[in-house]
Amino acid sequence: MKDWDEQCLLAAAAEARSKAYAPYSRFAVGAALLTNSGKIFPGANVENASFGLTICAERVAAVQAIMAGELSWRALAVVTAGPQPVTPCGACRQFLAEFAPELEILLGVVDGGAGQHTNLRALLPAAFALTEDR
């Protein structure tokens, strides 16, 4: 049994989703990152007319945790609307792998019940990492 509540983490991601700024894609995403200390950091996607400047919900949550000095993470929940859950994009996968290559990931949809489980290693098996042997 886990020592944290999956439904609570999915609910935090769903709440964060309500704060997304997605006027261009109309695809709101919410994320909630659970740290090893038990704190939850929410994030929502924020779009920009210059699409390359858009930031994903997962990275918003991660940056909030980093800024709070929380660098050890347990799990990430990602919630979207639609018939099926959506995994983090490639950029988010690589960003998250810098801090938690074994991160557990819960994927959910608004009003979708229980989330689907995966982990970062399964989503990004060959993550880029700098080595000391440069």
N, C-alpha and C positions, 0 to 999 in steps of 0.2 A: 504493500500500500504506500502511496506517495505521502510525503509530509507536507503537501500543499494541495490546494483545491483547484482542480482544472476548471470547473464551472465559474469560479470567482475570477480566474484569469481571463477566460473567454468573455465574461461580462464586462471586465475592465476594458478589453479590446473593443467590444461593441459600443461602450460609452465613449471611448476615444474616437471611434468612427463618426459619431455624431458631430464632431468638431472639425471634420475634414474640410478642406477647401479644394473642391474639384469641379470648378465651373466649366472646364474644357472637356474632360473625359466623362464627367458625371459618374465616376467610379470611385466612390468613397471607400477608404480602407482604414481600419483601426488596428492598432497593435498594443500589446501590453507585455512588457519585459519583466520577468520575475528574477530578482537577484538572489544570490546565495544567502544574503542577510534577511531575506523575506520581504523586501520592499518591491513594489510594483511601479514601473514607470510607463506611462501611456504615450502613445504617439498616433498621429493621424497624417495622412498624405496632404501635402501642400503643393498645389500646382502653380505654374507660372506661365504667362503668355509665351515666354521663351522656354519651350518645353524642356530643354536640357537643364534648366534651373529648378525643375520640380524635385521635391524630396519625398521619398516614400515613408510611410508610417513606421516601418521597422527601424529605419535609420533615425527618425525623430526620437523614438523611444530609446534607442541605444545611446544617442548623444546625450539625452537627458540623464541617463544612468551614469555615463562617463563623467559628465559635469558634476555629478553628485559624489564622485569618487567611488562609485560602485562598478568594479571591473570584473567581478565574478558573477556569472549568470547561470540560472537553472533552466529556465523555459521561456519561450516566446509564444504568445497567442496572436493570431492574425484573423480578423473578421472582415468579411465583405458581404455584399448583397448578391443574390443570384442563386442559381440552382446548385452550384458546386463550390466548395472552398477553392481558394487560390493560394499558391505557394509564393514565398518571397521571390522577387526578381533576382537575376544573377548578381547585380551590383550589391544588393542587400545581403545576399548569401556570402559574398566575399568580405564585405564589411563586418558582418557578424563573426565570420570565421577568425578574424584577427583576435577576438576576445574569447570565443567559446566554440571551438570546432566541434564539440559534441553536444551542442545545445539542442534540447528537446523542443519540438515545434508542434503546436496545436493549431489546426486550421478549422475555422468555423464560418458559418453563414448566419446572417441575422435571422432569428427565429428558426434556426436549423437544428436545435437540439445538441446532442453530443458532438464534440469536435473529432476530426481525424488526427491521427498521430503520425509524425515522422521525426526526423532529426536532421541537423545540419550536415552531418557527414554523408547521409544518404542523398541529400539534395545537391551537395557539392563535394564529391569524393576526392577530387584532386585540387583542392584549394591552393591558390598561390601563397607561398610563404617565403620570406627572405631567410636565407641561411647564413650562418657565420662563415661559410666557405666561399664567400664572394670572390 
